[in-house]
Structures are given as C-alpha cells and as structure tokens.
C-alpha cells in the first residue's frame, strides 16, 4: 500500500474522534475543507524526511466526580497524531505480512 493511501486511512481513523486542536490551532474541519493540500504536504514531508514533531499543548482537567482530582493531559497537534497513526498502520501491515501464523 502506498503512503498516500495510509495517510487517507489514518485520517479516517483520527476523524472519528473529533478532539480539540493542538497548539497550532488546526482543526479537523480545516483539514477536511482542504484535504488534498494537507495530505500532499504531509506526504512530501514524510518522503523527504523533513517532518518534525511539535510540543504538545498542556491542559489541566478535573477528573474527580466527588473529590476534585486535577491532572495534566497533553494535546498533540493534528499533524503529529496523523503521522503517528500513519506509522502505526504501516508497521501493522508490515508485521502482519512478516509474522508466520504458527
């Protein structure tokens, strides 16, 4: 499978969970409105090995129902999540093809 197909599949998987944007402020709706541009720029960065991951945005959330329990969560940029999912898909397909069933 080609890398652009993996990018398409990874975006479909990530799109199911419309989480908040990362520090760059880019949302899924913005990517969806100009999908081919974003996919092509990511594909170019992957092929040329120029993609760099960015610092995640740190958010404080309250997880306690009765007693307040605050914890930090880290929100990654959509491009970072998109690349991570693409790499997971590529590794999974590689491992499925190379591991014997017995």
TIRO-2110 file (N, C-alpha, C; in Angstrom, 1 decimal):
// TIRO-2110
0.8, -1.2, 0.0, N, 1, A
0.0, 0.0, 0.0, CA, 1, A
0.9, 1.2, 0.0, C, 1, A
0.5, 2.2, -0.7, N, 2, A
1.3, 3.4, -0.9, CA, 2, A
1.1, 4.4, 0.3, C, 2, A
2.0, 5.3, 0.5, N, 3, A
1.9, 6.1, 1.7, CA, 3, A
0.7, 7.1, 1.7, C, 3, A
0.3, 7.5, 0.5, N, 4, A
-0.9, 8.4, 0.4, CA, 4, A
-2.1, 7.6, 0.9, C, 4, A
-2.2, 6.3, 0.5, N, 5, A
-3.4, 5.5, 1.0, CA, 5, A
-3.3, 5.4, 2.5, C, 5, A
-2.1, 5.2, 3.1, N, 6, A
-2.0, 5.1, 4.5, CA, 6, A
-2.4, 6.4, 5.2, C, 6, A
-2.0, 7.5, 4.6, N, 7, A
-2.4, 8.8, 5.1, CA, 7, A
-3.9, 9.0, 5.1, C, 7, A
-4.6, 8.6, 4.0, N, 8, A
-6.0, 8.6, 3.9, CA, 8, A
-6.7, 7.8, 5.0, C, 8, A
-6.2, 6.6, 5.1, N, 9, A
-6.8, 5.7, 6.1, CA, 9, A
-6.6, 6.2, 7.5, C, 9, A
-5.4, 6.8, 7.8, N, 10, A
-5.1, 7.3, 9.1, CA, 10, A
-6.0, 8.5, 9.4, C, 10, A
-6.2, 9.3, 8.5, N, 11, A
-7.1, 10.5, 8.7, CA, 11, A
-8.5, 10.0, 9.0, C, 11, A
-9.0, 9.0, 8.3, N, 12, A
-10.3, 8.5, 8.5, CA, 12, A
-10.5, 8.0, 10.0, C, 12, A
-9.4, 7.3, 10.5, N, 13, A
-9.4, 6.8, 11.8, CA, 13, A
-9.4, 7.9, 12.8, C, 13, A
-8.6, 8.9, 12.6, N, 14, A
-8.5, 10.1, 13.5, CA, 14, A
-9.7, 10.9, 13.5, C, 14, A
-10.4, 11.0, 12.4, N, 15, A
-11.5, 11.9, 12.2, CA, 15, A
-12.7, 11.4, 13.1, C, 15, A
-12.7, 10.1, 13.5, N, 16, A
-13.8, 9.6, 14.3, CA, 16, A
-13.8, 10.2, 15.7, C, 16, A
-12.7, 10.6, 16.2, N, 17, A
-12.6, 11.3, 17.5, CA, 17, A
-12.2, 12.7, 17.3, C, 17, A
-13.2, 13.6, 17.1, N, 18, A
-13.0, 15.0, 16.9, CA, 18, A
-12.5, 15.6, 18.2, C, 18, A
-11.3, 15.5, 18.5, N, 19, A
-10.7, 16.1, 19.7, CA, 19, A
-10.3, 17.5, 19.4, C, 19, A
-9.9, 18.2, 20.4, N, 20, A
-9.6, 19.6, 20.3, CA, 20, A
-8.3, 19.8, 19.5, C, 20, A
-8.1, 21.0, 18.9, N, 21, A
-6.9, 21.2, 18.2, CA, 21, A
-5.7, 21.3, 19.2, C, 21, A
-4.5, 21.1, 18.6, N, 22, A
-3.3, 21.3, 19.4, CA, 22, A
-2.9, 22.7, 19.5, C, 22, A
-1.6, 22.9, 19.8, N, 23, A
-1.1, 24.3, 20.0, CA, 23, A
-1.1, 25.1, 18.7, C, 23, A
-1.1, 24.4, 17.5, N, 24, A
-1.1, 25.2, 16.3, CA, 24, A
-2.5, 25.7, 15.9, C, 24, A
-3.6, 25.2, 16.6, N, 25, A
-4.9, 25.6, 16.3, CA, 25, A
-5.6, 25.0, 15.1, C, 25, A
-5.0, 24.1, 14.5, N, 26, A
-5.5, 23.5, 13.3, CA, 26, A
-6.6, 22.5, 13.7, C, 26, A
-7.7, 22.5, 13.1, N, 27, A
-8.8, 21.6, 13.4, CA, 27, A
-9.1, 20.6, 12.3, C, 27, A
-9.8, 19.6, 12.6, N, 28, A
-10.2, 18.6, 11.6, CA, 28, A
-11.0, 19.2, 10.5, C, 28, A
-11.9, 20.1, 10.9, N, 29, A
-12.7, 20.7, 9.8, CA, 29, A
-11.9, 21.5, 8.8, C, 29, A
-10.8, 22.2, 9.3, N, 30, A
-9.9, 22.9, 8.4, CA, 30, A
-9.2, 22.0, 7.5, C, 30, A
-8.7, 20.8, 8.0, N, 31, A
-8.1, 19.9, 7.2, CA, 31, A
-9.0, 19.3, 6.1, C, 31, A
-10.2, 19.0, 6.6, N, 32, A
-11.2, 18.4, 5.7, CA, 32, A
-11.6, 19.3, 4.6, C, 32, A
-11.6, 20.6, 4.8, N, 33, A
-12.0, 21.5, 3.8, CA, 33, A
-11.0, 21.7, 2.7, C, 33, A
-9.7, 21.4, 3.0, N, 34, A
-8.7, 21.4, 2.0, CA, 34, A
-7.8, 20.2, 2.2, C, 34, A
-8.4, 19.0, 2.1, N, 35, A
-7.7, 17.8, 2.5, CA, 35, A
-6.5, 17.5, 1.6, C, 35, A
-6.7, 17.6, 0.3, N, 36, A
-5.6, 17.2, -0.6, CA, 36, A
-4.4, 18.0, -0.4, C, 36, A
-4.5, 19.3, -0.1, N, 37, A
-3.3, 20.2, 0.2, CA, 37, A
-2.6, 19.6, 1.5, C, 37, A
-3.3, 19.4, 2.5, N, 38, A
-2.7, 18.9, 3.8, CA, 38, A
-2.1, 17.5, 3.6, C, 38, A
-2.8, 16.6, 2.9, N, 39, A
-2.2, 15.3, 2.7, CA, 39, A
-1.0, 15.4, 1.9, C, 39, A
-1.0, 16.2, 0.8, N, 40, A
0.2, 16.3, 0.0, CA, 40, A
1.4, 16.9, 0.7, C, 40, A
1.1, 17.9, 1.6, N, 41, A
2.2, 18.5, 2.3, CA, 41, A
2.8, 17.5, 3.3, C, 41, A
2.0, 16.7, 4.0, N, 42, A
2.5, 15.7, 4.9, CA, 42, A
3.2, 14.6, 4.1, C, 42, A
2.7, 14.2, 3.0, N, 43, A
3.4, 13.1, 2.2, CA, 43, A
4.7, 13.6, 1.7, C, 43, A
4.8, 14.9, 1.3, N, 44, A
6.1, 15.5, 0.9, CA, 44, A
7.1, 15.5, 2.1, C, 44, A
6.6, 15.9, 3.3, N, 45, A
7.5, 15.9, 4.4, CA, 45, A
7.9, 14.5, 4.8, C, 45, A
7.1, 13.5, 4.7, N, 46, A
7.5, 12.1, 5.0, CA, 46, A
8.5, 11.6, 4.0, C, 46, A
8.2, 11.8, 2.8, N, 47, A
9.2, 11.3, 1.7, CA, 47, A
10.5, 12.0, 1.8, C, 47, A
10.6, 13.2, 2.2, N, 48, A
11.8, 13.9, 2.2, CA, 48, A
12.4, 14.0, 3.6, C, 48, A
11.8, 13.3, 4.6, N, 49, A
12.2, 13.2, 6.0, CA, 49, A
12.5, 14.6, 6.6, C, 49, A
11.5, 15.5, 6.3, N, 50, A
11.7, 16.9, 6.9, CA, 50, A
10.6, 17.2, 8.0, C, 50, A
9.8, 16.2, 8.3, N, 51, A
8.7, 16.4, 9.3, CA, 51, A
9.3, 16.4, 10.7, C, 51, A
9.0, 17.4, 11.5, N, 52, A
9.4, 17.4, 12.9, CA, 52, A
8.2, 17.5, 13.8, C, 52, A
8.2, 16.8, 14.8, N, 53, A
7.1, 16.8, 15.8, CA, 53, A
7.2, 18.0, 16.6, C, 53, A
6.0, 18.5, 17.1, N, 54, A
6.0, 19.7, 17.9, CA, 54, A
5.6, 19.4, 19.3, C, 54, A
5.8, 20.4, 20.2, N, 55, A
5.5, 20.2, 21.6, CA, 55, A
4.0, 20.2, 21.8, C, 55, A
3.5, 19.2, 22.6, N, 56, A
2.0, 19.2, 22.8, CA, 56, A
1.6, 20.3, 23.7, C, 56, A
0.3, 20.6, 23.6, N, 57, A
-0.3, 21.7, 24.5, CA, 57, A
-0.7, 21.0, 25.8, C, 57, A
-0.4, 21.6, 26.9, N, 58, A
-0.7, 21.0, 28.2, CA, 58, A
-2.0, 21.6, 28.7, C, 58, A
-2.9, 20.7, 29.1, N, 59, A
-4.2, 21.2, 29.7, CA, 59, A
-4.4, 20.5, 31.0, C, 59, A
-5.0, 21.3, 31.9, N, 60, A
-5.4, 20.8, 33.2, CA, 60, A
-6.9, 20.4, 33.2, C, 60, A
-7.2, 19.2, 33.6, N, 61, A
-8.5, 18.7, 33.6, CA, 61, A
-8.9, 18.2, 35.0, C, 61, A
-10.2, 18.3, 35.3, N, 62, A
-10.7, 17.8, 36.6, CA, 62, A
-11.3, 16.5, 36.3, C, 62, A
-10.8, 15.4, 36.9, N, 63, A
-11.4, 14.1, 36.7, CA, 63, A
-12.1, 13.5, 37.8, C, 63, A
-12.3, 14.2, 38.9, N, 64, A
-13.0, 13.7, 40.1, CA, 64, A
-14.4, 14.1, 40.1, C, 64, A
-15.3, 13.1, 40.4, N, 65, A
-16.7, 13.3, 40.4, CA, 65, A
-17.1, 13.9, 41.8, C, 65, A
-16.6, 13.3, 42.8, N, 66, A
-16.9, 13.7, 44.2, CA, 66, A
-15.8, 14.6, 44.8, C, 66, A
-14.6, 14.1, 44.7, N, 67, A
-13.5, 14.9, 45.2, CA, 67, A
-12.7, 15.4, 44.0, C, 67, A
-12.4, 16.7, 43.9, N, 68, A
-11.7, 17.2, 42.7, CA, 68, A
-10.3, 16.5, 42.6, C, 68, A
-10.0, 16.0, 41.5, N, 69, A
-8.7, 15.4, 41.2, CA, 69, A
-8.2, 16.1, 39.8, C, 69, A
-7.3, 16.9, 39.9, N, 70, A
-6.8, 17.6, 38.7, CA, 70, A
-5.6, 16.8, 38.2, C, 70, A
-5.5, 16.7, 36.9, N, 71, A
-4.4, 16.1, 36.2, CA, 71, A
-4.1, 16.8, 34.9, C, 71, A
-2.9, 16.7, 34.5, N, 72, A
-2.5, 17.3, 33.2, CA, 72, A
-2.7, 16.3, 32.1, C, 72, A
-3.2, 16.7, 31.0, N, 73, A
-3.2, 15.9, 29.8, CA, 73, A
-2.5, 16.7, 28.7, C, 73, A
-2.0, 16.0, 27.7, N, 74, A
-1.2, 16.7, 26.7, CA, 74, A
-2.0, 16.5, 25.3, C, 74, A
-2.2, 17.6, 24.7, N, 75, A
-2.9, 17.6, 23.4, CA, 75, A
-1.9, 17.8, 22.3, C, 75, A
-1.8, 16.8, 21.4, N, 76, A
-0.8, 16.9, 20.3, CA, 76, A
-1.5, 17.6, 19.1, C, 76, A
-0.7, 18.2, 18.3, N, 77, A
-1.2, 18.7, 17.1, CA, 77, A
-1.7, 17.6, 16.2, C, 77, A
-2.7, 18.0, 15.3, N, 78, A
-3.3, 17.0, 14.4, CA, 78, A
-2.3, 16.4, 13.5, C, 78, A
-1.4, 17.2, 13.0, N, 79, A
-0.4, 16.6, 12.1, CA, 79, A
0.4, 15.5, 12.8, C, 79, A
0.8, 15.8, 14.1, N, 80, A
1.5, 14.8, 14.8, CA, 80, A
0.7, 13.5, 15.0, C, 80, A
-0.5, 13.7, 15.4, N, 81, A
-1.4, 12.5, 15.5, CA, 81, A
-1.6, 11.7, 14.2, C, 81, A
-1.7, 12.5, 13.1, N, 82, A
-1.9, 11.9, 11.8, CA, 82, A
-0.6, 11.1, 11.4, C, 82, A
0.5, 11.7, 11.6, N, 83, A
1.8, 10.9, 11.3, CA, 83, A
1.9, 9.7, 12.2, C, 83, A
1.6, 9.8, 13.5, N, 84, A
1.7, 8.7, 14.4, CA, 84, A
0.8, 7.5, 13.9, C, 84, A
-0.4, 7.9, 13.5, N, 85, A
-1.4, 6.9, 13.1, CA, 85, A
-0.9, 6.2, 11.8, C, 85, A
-0.4, 7.0, 10.9, N, 86, A
0.1, 6.5, 9.6, CA, 86, A
1.3, 5.5, 9.9, C, 86, A
2.2, 5.9, 10.8, N, 87, A
3.3, 5.0, 11.1, CA, 87, A
2.8, 3.7, 11.7, C, 87, A
1.8, 3.8, 12.6, N, 88, A
1.2, 2.6, 13.2, CA, 88, A
0.6, 1.7, 12.1, C, 88, A
-0.1, 2.3, 11.2, N, 89, A
-0.8, 1.5, 10.1, CA, 89, A
0.3, 0.8, 9.2, C, 89, A
1.4, 1.5, 8.9, N, 90, A
2.5, 0.9, 8.1, CA, 90, A
3.2, -0.2, 8.9, C, 90, A
3.4, 0.0, 10.1, N, 91, A
4.1, -1.0, 10.9, CA, 91, A
3.2, -2.2, 11.1, C, 91, A
1.9, -2.0, 11.3, N, 92, A
1.0, -3.1, 11.5, CA, 92, A
0.9, -3.9, 10.2, C, 92, A
0.8, -3.3, 9.0, N, 93, A
0.7, -4.1, 7.8, CA, 93, A
2.1, -4.8, 7.5, C, 93, A
3.2, -4.2, 7.9, N, 94, A
4.5, -4.9, 7.7, CA, 94, A
4.6, -6.1, 8.6, C, 94, A
4.2, -5.9, 9.9, N, 95, A
4.2, -7.0, 10.8, CA, 95, A
3.3, -8.2, 10.5, C, 95, A
2.1, -7.8, 10.0, N, 96, A
1.1, -8.8, 9.6, CA, 96, A
1.6, -9.7, 8.4, C, 96, A
2.4, -9.0, 7.5, N, 97, A
2.9, -9.8, 6.4, CA, 97, A
4.2, -10.6, 6.7, C, 97, A
4.9, -10.2, 7.8, N, 98, A
6.2, -10.9, 8.1, CA, 98, A
6.1, -11.9, 9.2, C, 98, A
5.0, -11.9, 10.0, N, 99, A
4.9, -12.9, 11.1, CA, 99, A
4.1, -14.1, 10.5, C, 99, A
4.7, -15.3, 10.8, N, 100, A
4.1, -16.5, 10.4, CA, 100, A
2.9, -16.8, 11.3, C, 100, A
1.8, -17.5, 10.8, N, 101, A
0.7, -17.7, 11.6, CA, 101, A
0.9, -18.8, 12.7, C, 101, A
1.9, -19.6, 12.7, N, 102, A
2.1, -20.6, 13.7, CA, 102, A
3.3, -20.4, 14.5, C, 102, A
END
